[in-house]
Amino acid sequence: MSEQINLSRVESRLDDLSYPVTRDDAATELSDVTVLMADGEDNLGALVSEVGSDSFSSSTELYEELQNVMPIEALGEPGQSEGDA
């Protein structure tokens, strides 16, 4: 069964994995999770499969790497950073 979560719940969803975990195992385990973002959605397993490290010792470690592969749509206004006025 497919699961949908808001972007704000990604970190807590990663807490559900058993650590240490490999990138491939995490991607497989999260392949049925859709992340709802400010302007679109994406598959969490697919995003995890794009991170650089091969394994993770904690959910924090995985979440930090996941931030680097999140699409711009996850941030809110397209192309706008928090510092923009």
MMTF fields as JSON, N, C-alpha, C and O atoms, coordinates in Angstrom:
{
  "mmtfVersion": "1.0.0",
  "mmtfProducer": "UNKNOWN",
  "numBonds": 339,
  "numAtoms": 340,
  "numGroups": 85,
  "numChains": 1,
  "numModels": 1,
  "chainsPerModel": [1],
  "groupsPerChain": [85],
  "chainIdList": ["A"],
  "bondAtomList": [4, 2, 8, 6, 12, 10, 16, 14, 20, 18, 24, 22, 28, 26, 32, 30, 36, 34, 40, 38, 44, 42, 48, 46, 52, 50, 56, 54, 60, 58, 64, 62, 68, 66, 72, 70, 76, 74, 80, 78, 84, 82, 88, 86, 92, 90, 96, 94, 100, 98, 104, 102, 108, 106, 112, 110, 116, 114, 120, 118, 124, 122, 128, 126, 132, 130, 136, 134, 140, 138, 144, 142, 148, 146, 152, 150, 156, 154, 160, 158, 164, 162, 168, 166, 172, 170, 176, 174, 180, 178, 184, 182, 188, 186, 192, 190, 196, 194, 200, 198, 204, 202, 208, 206, 212, 210, 216, 214, 220, 218, 224, 222, 228, 226, 232, 230, 236, 234, 240, 238, 244, 242, 248, 246, 252, 250, 256, 254, 260, 258, 264, 262, 268, 266, 272, 270, 276, 274, 280, 278, 284, 282, 288, 286, 292, 290, 296, 294, 300, 298, 304, 302, 308, 306, 312, 310, 316, 314, 320, 318, 324, 322, 328, 326, 332, 330, 336, 334],
  "bondOrderList": [1, 1, 1, 1, 1, 1, 1, 1, 1, 1, 1, 1, 1, 1, 1, 1, 1, 1, 1, 1, 1, 1, 1, 1, 1, 1, 1, 1, 1, 1, 1, 1, 1, 1, 1, 1, 1, 1, 1, 1, 1, 1, 1, 1, 1, 1, 1, 1, 1, 1, 1, 1, 1, 1, 1, 1, 1, 1, 1, 1, 1, 1, 1, 1, 1, 1, 1, 1, 1, 1, 1, 1, 1, 1, 1, 1, 1, 1, 1, 1, 1, 1, 1, 1],
  "groupList": [{"groupName": "MET", "atomNameList": ["N", "CA", "C", "O"], "elementList": ["N", "C", "C", "O"], "formalChargeList": [0, 0, 0, 0], "bondAtomList": [1, 0, 2, 1, 3, 2], "bondOrderList": [1, 1, 2], "singleLetterCode": "M", "chemCompType": "L-PEPTIDE LINKING"}, {"groupName": "SER", "atomNameList": ["N", "CA", "C", "O"], "elementList": ["N", "C", "C", "O"], "formalChargeList": [0, 0, 0, 0], "bondAtomList": [1, 0, 2, 1, 3, 2], "bondOrderList": [1, 1, 2], "singleLetterCode": "S", "chemCompType": "L-PEPTIDE LINKING"}, {"groupName": "GLU", "atomNameList": ["N", "CA", "C", "O"], "elementList": ["N", "C", "C", "O"], "formalChargeList": [0, 0, 0, 0], "bondAtomList": [1, 0, 2, 1, 3, 2], "bondOrderList": [1, 1, 2], "singleLetterCode": "E", "chemCompType": "L-PEPTIDE LINKING"}, {"groupName": "GLN", "atomNameList": ["N", "CA", "C", "O"], "elementList": ["N", "C", "C", "O"], "formalChargeList": [0, 0, 0, 0], "bondAtomList": [1, 0, 2, 1, 3, 2], "bondOrderList": [1, 1, 2], "singleLetterCode": "Q", "chemCompType": "L-PEPTIDE LINKING"}, {"groupName": "ILE", "atomNameList": ["N", "CA", "C", "O"], "elementList": ["N", "C", "C", "O"], "formalChargeList": [0, 0, 0, 0], "bondAtomList": [1, 0, 2, 1, 3, 2], "bondOrderList": [1, 1, 2], "singleLetterCode": "I", "chemCompType": "L-PEPTIDE LINKING"}, {"groupName": "ASN", "atomNameList": ["N", "CA", "C", "O"], "elementList": ["N", "C", "C", "O"], "formalChargeList": [0, 0, 0, 0], "bondAtomList": [1, 0, 2, 1, 3, 2], "bondOrderList": [1, 1, 2], "singleLetterCode": "N", "chemCompType": "L-PEPTIDE LINKING"}, {"groupName": "LEU", "atomNameList": ["N", "CA", "C", "O"], "elementList": ["N", "C", "C", "O"], "formalChargeList": [0, 0, 0, 0], "bondAtomList": [1, 0, 2, 1, 3, 2], "bondOrderList": [1, 1, 2], "singleLetterCode": "L", "chemCompType": "L-PEPTIDE LINKING"}, {"groupName": "ARG", "atomNameList": ["N", "CA", "C", "O"], "elementList": ["N", "C", "C", "O"], "formalChargeList": [0, 0, 0, 0], "bondAtomList": [1, 0, 2, 1, 3, 2], "bondOrderList": [1, 1, 2], "singleLetterCode": "R", "chemCompType": "L-PEPTIDE LINKING"}, {"groupName": "VAL", "atomNameList": ["N", "CA", "C", "O"], "elementList": ["N", "C", "C", "O"], "formalChargeList": [0, 0, 0, 0], "bondAtomList": [1, 0, 2, 1, 3, 2], "bondOrderList": [1, 1, 2], "singleLetterCode": "V", "chemCompType": "L-PEPTIDE LINKING"}, {"groupName": "ASP", "atomNameList": ["N", "CA", "C", "O"], "elementList": ["N", "C", "C", "O"], "formalChargeList": [0, 0, 0, 0], "bondAtomList": [1, 0, 2, 1, 3, 2], "bondOrderList": [1, 1, 2], "singleLetterCode": "D", "chemCompType": "L-PEPTIDE LINKING"}, {"groupName": "TYR", "atomNameList": ["N", "CA", "C", "O"], "elementList": ["N", "C", "C", "O"], "formalChargeList": [0, 0, 0, 0], "bondAtomList": [1, 0, 2, 1, 3, 2], "bondOrderList": [1, 1, 2], "singleLetterCode": "Y", "chemCompType": "L-PEPTIDE LINKING"}, {"groupName": "PRO", "atomNameList": ["N", "CA", "C", "O"], "elementList": ["N", "C", "C", "O"], "formalChargeList": [0, 0, 0, 0], "bondAtomList": [1, 0, 2, 1, 3, 2], "bondOrderList": [1, 1, 2], "singleLetterCode": "P", "chemCompType": "L-PEPTIDE LINKING"}, {"groupName": "THR", "atomNameList": ["N", "CA", "C", "O"], "elementList": ["N", "C", "C", "O"], "formalChargeList": [0, 0, 0, 0], "bondAtomList": [1, 0, 2, 1, 3, 2], "bondOrderList": [1, 1, 2], "singleLetterCode": "T", "chemCompType": "L-PEPTIDE LINKING"}, {"groupName": "ALA", "atomNameList": ["N", "CA", "C", "O"], "elementList": ["N", "C", "C", "O"], "formalChargeList": [0, 0, 0, 0], "bondAtomList": [1, 0, 2, 1, 3, 2], "bondOrderList": [1, 1, 2], "singleLetterCode": "A", "chemCompType": "L-PEPTIDE LINKING"}, {"groupName": "GLY", "atomNameList": ["N", "CA", "C", "O"], "elementList": ["N", "C", "C", "O"], "formalChargeList": [0, 0, 0, 0], "bondAtomList": [1, 0, 2, 1, 3, 2], "bondOrderList": [1, 1, 2], "singleLetterCode": "G", "chemCompType": "PEPTIDE LINKING"}, {"groupName": "PHE", "atomNameList": ["N", "CA", "C", "O"], "elementList": ["N", "C", "C", "O"], "formalChargeList": [0, 0, 0, 0], "bondAtomList": [1, 0, 2, 1, 3, 2], "bondOrderList": [1, 1, 2], "singleLetterCode": "F", "chemCompType": "L-PEPTIDE LINKING"}],
  "groupTypeList": [0, 1, 2, 3, 4, 5, 6, 1, 7, 8, 2, 1, 7, 6, 9, 9, 6, 1, 10, 11, 8, 12, 7, 9, 9, 13, 13, 12, 2, 6, 1, 9, 8, 12, 8, 6, 0, 13, 9, 14, 2, 9, 5, 6, 14, 13, 6, 8, 1, 2, 8, 14, 1, 9, 1, 15, 1, 1, 1, 12, 2, 6, 10, 2, 2, 6, 3, 5, 8, 0, 11, 4, 2, 13, 6, 14, 2, 11, 14, 3, 1, 2, 14, 9, 13],
  "groupIdList": [1, 2, 3, 4, 5, 6, 7, 8, 9, 10, 11, 12, 13, 14, 15, 16, 17, 18, 19, 20, 21, 22, 23, 24, 25, 26, 27, 28, 29, 30, 31, 32, 33, 34, 35, 36, 37, 38, 39, 40, 41, 42, 43, 44, 45, 46, 47, 48, 49, 50, 51, 52, 53, 54, 55, 56, 57, 58, 59, 60, 61, 62, 63, 64, 65, 66, 67, 68, 69, 70, 71, 72, 73, 74, 75, 76, 77, 78, 79, 80, 81, 82, 83, 84, 85],
  "secStructList": [7, 7, 3, 3, 3, 3, 4, 4, 4, 2, 2, 2, 2, 2, 6, 6, 1, 7, 1, 1, 3, 3, 2, 2, 2, 2, 2, 2, 2, 6, 6, 6, 3, 3, 3, 3, 3, 6, 6, 3, 3, 3, 3, 2, 2, 2, 2, 2, 2, 6, 1, 1, 7, 1, 3, 3, 1, 1, 2, 2, 2, 2, 2, 2, 2, 2, 2, 6, 6, 7, 7, 4, 4, 4, 4, 1, 1, 6, 6, 7, 7, 6, 6, 7, 7],
  "xCoordList": [0.837, 0.0, 0.884, 1.881, 0.505, 1.267, 0.977, -0.137, 2.003, 1.889, 2.241, 3.193, 1.493, 1.787, 2.087, 1.353, 3.196, 3.556, 3.917, 4.362, 3.725, 4.154, 5.662, 6.262, 6.261, 7.703, 8.182, 9.258, 7.392, 7.767, 7.852, 8.405, 7.31, 7.317, 8.415, 8.541, 9.204, 10.238, 11.221, 11.534, 11.703, 12.708, 12.168, 12.872, 10.952, 10.385, 10.121, 10.192, 9.82, 9.615, 10.929, 10.943, 12.035, 13.352, 13.709, 14.459, 13.175, 13.411, 12.872, 13.315, 11.915, 11.309, 12.216, 11.956, 13.275, 14.197, 15.106, 15.306, 15.651, 16.619, 18.024, 18.398, 18.788, 20.14, 21.17, 20.923, 22.349, 22.768, 21.965, 21.455, 21.868, 21.125, 21.89, 22.519, 21.83, 22.462, 21.52, 20.311, 22.09, 21.28, 20.242, 19.075, 20.664, 19.757, 18.622, 17.471, 18.936, 17.89, 16.909, 15.701, 17.422, 16.547, 15.659, 14.467, 16.23, 15.458, 14.352, 13.231, 14.666, 13.669, 12.565, 11.383, 12.952, 11.975, 11.061, 9.928, 11.557, 10.793, 10.198, 9.697, 10.25, 9.806, 8.306, 7.853, 7.537, 6.086, 5.638, 4.447, 6.603, 6.302, 6.4, 7.438, 5.321, 5.286, 5.38, 4.627, 6.314, 6.494, 5.73, 5.957, 4.827, 4.05, 4.808, 5.055, 5.178, 5.994, 5.17, 4.007, 5.769, 5.076, 4.506, 3.421, 5.227, 4.787, 5.05, 5.827, 4.402, 4.568, 4.768, 4.529, 5.21, 5.467, 6.582, 6.897, 7.183, 8.262, 8.281, 7.776, 8.874, 8.981, 10.191, 11.305, 9.967, 11.045, 12.128, 13.315, 11.733, 12.725, 13.622, 14.83, 13.039, 13.828, 14.797, 15.941, 14.35, 15.228, 16.383, 17.529, 16.086, 17.131, 18.15, 19.346, 17.694, 18.617, 19.598, 20.603, 19.333, 20.197, 21.254, 22.145, 21.173, 22.15, 23.535, 23.666, 24.561, 25.934, 26.502, 27.281, 26.131, 26.707, 26.06, 24.906, 26.822, 26.327, 25.613, 24.813, 25.901, 25.25, 25.152, 25.836, 24.27, 23.975, 23.89, 23.326, 24.462, 24.432, 23.265, 22.968, 22.592, 21.465, 20.519, 20.877, 19.307, 18.331, 18.79, 18.501, 19.49, 19.997, 20.978, 20.929, 21.864, 22.848, 22.157, 22.536, 21.158, 20.409, 19.633, 19.62, 18.997, 18.205, 19.085, 18.689, 20.275, 21.186, 21.585, 21.653, 21.847, 22.204, 20.999, 21.136, 19.841, 18.618, 18.334, 17.764, 18.725, 18.529, 19.229, 18.78, 20.328, 21.103, 20.464, 20.833, 19.513, 18.893, 17.425, 16.768, 16.908, 15.517, 15.348, 16.197, 14.271, 14.038, 13.698, 13.28, 13.876, 13.61, 12.161, 11.866, 11.255, 9.842, 9.61, 8.592, 10.548, 10.406, 10.535, 10.101, 11.123, 11.442, 10.32, 10.359, 9.352, 8.285, 8.261, 8.065, 8.456, 8.463, 9.623, 10.764, 9.358, 10.429, 11.578, 11.371, 12.792, 13.986, 14.21, 15.144, 13.388, 13.521, 14.12, 13.678, 15.124, 15.709, 15.124, 14.418, 15.42, 14.913, 15.406, 14.743, 16.554, 17.126, 16.546, 16.784, 15.777, 15.189, 14.069, 13.291, 13.986, 12.928, 11.826, 10.852],
  "yCoordList": [-1.176, 0.0, 1.242, 1.311, 2.213, 3.44, 4.377, 4.426, 5.111, 6.048, 7.441, 7.605, 8.444, 9.832, 10.584, 10.486, 11.345, 12.139, 13.551, 13.762, 14.503, 15.875, 15.954, 15.164, 16.912, 17.111, 17.238, 16.751, 17.885, 18.091, 16.792, 16.783, 15.69, 14.401, 13.459, 12.345, 13.888, 13.01, 12.545, 11.358, 13.48, 13.122, 12.081, 11.126, 12.245, 11.269, 9.932, 8.882, 9.954, 8.702, 7.947, 6.717, 8.669, 8.036, 7.367, 6.391, 7.889, 7.299, 5.873, 5.094, 5.53, 4.192, 3.104, 1.92, 3.486, 2.5, 1.957, 2.608, 0.772, 0.184, 0.556, 0.307, 1.144, 1.611, 0.739, 0.234, 0.548, 1.123, 0.525, -0.593, 1.303, 0.87, 1.288, 2.345, 0.454, 0.826, 1.715, 1.724, 2.459, 3.321, 2.487, 2.869, 1.35, 0.509, -0.043, -0.058, -0.497, -1.027, 0.068, -0.165, 1.26, 2.38, 2.769, 3.018, 2.822, 3.188, 2.169, 2.538, 0.896, -0.157, -0.049, -0.144, 0.148, 0.232, 1.455, 1.435, 2.52, 3.759, 3.942, 5.019, 2.905, 3.022, 3.255, 3.69, 2.972, 3.181, 4.464, 4.657, 5.349, 6.587, 7.775, 7.993, 8.531, 9.741, 10.942, 11.056, 11.842, 13.059, 14.188, 14.488, 14.803, 15.935, 17.212, 17.522, 17.958, 19.157, 20.394, 20.296, 21.543, 22.808, 22.911, 23.459, 22.39, 22.5, 21.187, 21.142, 20.125, 18.834, 17.721, 17.874, 16.607, 15.439, 14.626, 14.781, 13.75, 12.9, 11.63, 11.589, 10.596, 9.316, 9.355, 9.65, 9.057, 9.125, 8.089, 8.376, 6.901, 5.868, 6.292, 6.056, 6.919, 7.394, 8.489, 8.523, 9.375, 10.433, 9.836, 10.257, 8.859, 8.209, 7.531, 7.547, 6.939, 6.245, 7.201, 6.755, 8.504, 9.504, 10.088, 10.805, 9.798, 10.373, 9.778, 8.702, 10.485, 10.094, 8.94, 8.147, 8.826, 7.784, 6.432, 6.347, 5.376, 4.014, 3.463, 2.533, 4.039, 3.556, 4.694, 5.712, 4.477, 5.502, 4.871, 3.79, 5.56, 5.038, 5.6, 5.116, 6.641, 7.239, 7.918, 8.185, 8.191, 8.897, 10.334, 10.884, 10.93, 12.29, 12.339, 13.247, 11.357, 11.275, 11.144, 11.818, 10.289, 10.096, 11.358, 11.761, 11.977, 13.185, 14.315, 15.028, 14.48, 15.535, 15.331, 16.294, 14.092, 13.812, 13.982, 14.407, 13.655, 13.778, 15.239, 15.517, 16.16, 17.584, 18.022, 18.95, 17.352, 17.712, 17.256, 17.743, 16.328, 15.814, 16.206, 15.847, 16.939, 17.381, 18.363, 19.232, 18.239, 19.18, 20.572, 20.731, 21.56, 22.95, 23.138, 24.032, 22.304, 22.398, 22.173, 22.599, 21.509, 21.22, 22.474, 22.491, 23.51, 24.695, 25.723, 26.588, 25.653, 26.657, 27.414, 26.818, 28.712, 29.527, 29.102, 29.057, 28.791, 28.349, 29.343, 30.53, 28.848, 29.661, 30.651, 31.449, 30.623, 31.596, 30.917, 29.836, 31.542, 31.009, 31.741, 32.737, 31.248, 31.88, 33.322, 34.139, 33.636, 34.96, 35.997, 37.193, 35.545, 36.488, 37.285, 36.743, 38.562, 39.411, 39.635, 40.329],
  "zCoordList": [0.0, 0.0, 0.0, 0.719, -0.811, -0.946, 0.229, 0.751, 0.622, 1.747, 1.261, 0.498, 1.686, 1.366, 2.655, 3.638, 2.628, 3.798, 3.353, 2.224, 4.24, 3.978, 4.145, 4.874, 3.465, 3.537, 4.98, 5.325, 5.811, 7.214, 8.011, 9.111, 7.473, 8.175, 7.689, 8.199, 6.717, 6.153, 7.215, 7.306, 8.01, 9.017, 9.993, 10.319, 10.457, 11.395, 10.696, 11.336, 9.403, 8.656, 8.522, 8.566, 8.359, 8.288, 9.612, 9.634, 10.717, 12.039, 12.134, 12.978, 11.266, 11.293, 10.737, 10.948, 10.031, 9.472, 10.567, 11.592, 10.351, 11.284, 10.828, 9.682, 11.715, 11.396, 12.077, 13.171, 11.436, 10.156, 8.994, 9.079, 7.905, 6.731, 5.474, 5.444, 4.446, 3.182, 2.391, 2.622, 1.458, 0.593, -0.158, -0.233, -0.714, -1.487, -0.637, -1.074, 0.578, 1.466, 1.874, 1.917, 2.174, 2.556, 1.378, 1.555, 0.183, -1.004, -1.263, -1.612, -1.093, -1.286, -0.249, -0.579, 1.002, 2.087, 1.969, 2.449, 1.328, 1.201, -0.194, -0.518, -1.012, -2.405, -2.555, -3.614, -1.516, -1.602, -0.9, -0.657, -0.572, 0.136, -0.825, -1.45, -0.933, -1.745, -0.821, 0.146, -1.128, -0.337, -1.019, -2.191, -0.275, -0.781, -0.454, 0.711, -1.51, -1.345, -1.649, -2.042, -1.468, -1.683, -3.098, -3.292, -4.078, -5.465, -6.193, -7.147, -5.742, -6.391, -5.392, -4.194, -5.914, -5.074, -5.696, -6.876, -4.884, -5.367, -4.539, -3.418, -5.114, -4.432, -3.497, -3.93, -2.217, -1.234, -1.511, -1.356, -1.916, -2.242, -3.386, -3.351, -4.406, -5.548, -5.112, -5.566, -4.242, -3.737, -2.942, -3.097, -2.095, -1.292, -2.205, -1.912, -3.3, -4.209, -4.872, -5.427, -4.83, -5.46, -4.521, -4.977, -3.224, -2.291, -2.528, -3.111, -2.073, -2.363, -1.558, -2.089, -0.292, 0.566, 0.317, -0.103, 0.584, 0.395, 1.618, 1.507, 2.8, 4.019, 5.034, 4.935, 6.013, 7.005, 8.382, 8.547, 9.379, 10.739, 11.543, 12.635, 10.992, 11.709, 10.729, 9.581, 11.2, 10.372, 10.098, 9.036, 11.034, 10.855, 9.693, 8.864, 9.64, 8.566, 7.205, 6.247, 7.122, 5.88, 5.516, 4.353, 6.483, 6.231, 5.7, 4.779, 6.275, 5.825, 4.366, 3.602, 3.975, 2.583, 1.671, 0.524, 2.171, 1.392, 1.03, -0.026, 1.892, 1.625, 0.34, -0.332, 0.0, -1.184, -2.493, -3.561, -2.425, -3.653, -3.78, -4.757, -2.8, -2.867, -4.014, -4.212, -4.768, -5.868, -5.351, -4.204, -6.187, -5.812, -5.375, -4.582, -5.886, -5.523, -4.029, -3.483, -3.38, -1.96, -1.106, 0.046, -1.66, -0.884, -0.789, 0.086, -1.643, -1.624, -2.931, -3.99, -2.873, -4.086, -4.979, -4.519, -6.24, -7.151, -7.215, -7.464, -6.987, -7.104, -5.985, -6.053, -4.966, -3.88, -2.664, -2.274, -2.061, -0.849, 0.355, 0.2, 1.545, 2.754, 2.9, 3.538, 2.318, 2.461, 1.52, 1.689, 0.515, -0.436, 0.211, 0.995, -0.111, 0.439, -0.565, -0.27]
}
